[in-house]
Amino acid sequence: MEELVQLSKVFSDHNRLKILALILRDKEVCVCEVCDTLQLSQPLVSRHLKQMKEARVLEATQSGKWVIYSLHHDAHSSLKCWIEEIKKYTSALPSLVTCSTK
């Protein structure tokens, strides 16, 4: 039951849905790419990514000094329905602003 509550929280925020759509479209992103692409502050993006990671929606890997976020490799089966719906909106996102210092 706790997993469903966490997933519900993840999907209840417009910005988290945009972040997930961005990751679904571009596969891997760092915090600065999310901030620059979606015009959101770094603390806000970091907080959203943390919540999504704790809910096992996303996973993070270290690449030098960068943390790269991607869809969790073992996404919960109840997540698959959400993902299919979110994919419908990826074309409406702005082009990824690639991190220039990466």
C-alpha positions in Angstrom: 0.0 0.0 0.0 2.9 2.4 0.8 4.2 2.0 -2.8 0.9 3.1 -4.2 0.8 6.2 -1.9 4.3 7.1 -3.0 3.4 6.7 -6.7 0.3 8.8 -6.2 2.4 11.6 -4.7 4.8 11.4 -7.6 2.0 11.7 -10.2 0.1 14.4 -8.4 2.5 17.2 -9.4 2.6 18.8 -12.8 6.3 19.4 -12.7 7.1 15.8 -11.7 5.1 14.6 -14.6 7.0 16.9 -16.9 10.3 15.7 -15.5 9.2 12.1 -16.0 8.1 12.8 -19.6 11.5 14.4 -20.3 13.3 11.4 -18.9 11.1 9.0 -20.9 11.8 11.0 -24.1 15.6 11.6 -23.5 16.4 8.4 -21.5 19.0 10.0 -19.2 19.3 13.6 -17.8 21.2 15.5 -15.2 19.7 18.0 -12.8 21.0 21.0 -14.8 19.4 19.7 -18.0 16.0 19.4 -16.3 16.4 22.9 -14.8 17.4 24.5 -18.1 14.9 22.7 -20.2 11.8 23.1 -18.0 12.9 26.5 -16.6 12.7 25.3 -13.0 15.0 26.1 -10.1 17.7 23.6 -9.0 16.4 23.1 -5.5 12.9 22.4 -6.8 14.1 19.9 -9.4 16.4 18.2 -6.9 13.5 17.8 -4.5 11.3 16.3 -7.2 14.0 13.9 -8.4 14.6 12.8 -4.8 10.9 12.0 -4.3 10.8 10.1 -7.6 13.9 8.1 -6.7 12.5 7.2 -3.3 9.3 6.0 -5.0 11.5 3.8 -7.3 10.3 5.6 -10.4 13.8 6.8 -11.2 17.3 5.7 -10.5 20.4 7.7 -10.3 24.0 6.8 -11.4 27.1 8.8 -10.6 29.1 9.9 -13.7 32.1 11.9 -12.4 30.7 14.7 -10.4 27.3 14.5 -12.2 24.3 12.4 -11.1 22.4 11.1 -14.1 18.7 10.2 -13.7 16.8 7.6 -15.7 13.7 5.4 -15.4 14.2 2.8 -12.7 15.3 -0.5 -14.4 12.7 -2.5 -12.4 9.8 -0.1 -12.7 6.8 -1.3 -10.7 4.1 -2.9 -12.9 1.5 -0.4 -11.8 3.8 2.3 -13.2 3.7 1.0 -16.7 0.1 2.3 -17.3 1.2 5.7 -16.1 4.2 5.7 -18.3 2.2 4.9 -21.4 -0.1 7.9 -20.7 2.8 10.2 -20.1 4.6 9.2 -23.3 1.7 10.8 -25.2 2.8 14.2 -24.0 6.5 14.0 -24.6 6.3 15.7 -28.0 4.9 18.9 -26.3 8.1 19.3 -24.3 10.8 21.8 -25.3 14.0 20.4 -26.8 16.5 19.3 -24.2 18.9 22.0 -23.2 22.1 20.0 -23.0 24.3 20.7 -20.0 27.3 22.6 -21.3 29.7 21.6 -18.5 29.1 17.9 -18.8 
